[in-house]
Amino acid sequence: MTKPFELIKMGTYGEGQMLNIPDEVRDELRLAPGDRVEFLRLAPHEYLIYSAEHPLSLQGMIGKPKRKVTIKDMYRAIRARGGHD
């Protein structure tokens, strides 16, 4: 498996609006013929491609909180910033 942010290999955009995805990328995304892929726009000219058949998992992207936060704590923080409850 590759490291995050490692350039694997370039795909090519061919005739007939077909995008050739390198084997290593197809294997890691578990793509099969007929599978759909989705593109998530991150910034101008920057996209994330992922398999629509195997949706993204957000698990682990945000670490666990250092302490438990109660609903009362949340309301207190909202009021402190000028929000209404």
Helices and strands as residue ranges (DSSP letters): E 12-14, E 18-20, H 23-29, E 37-43, E 46-51, H 71-80
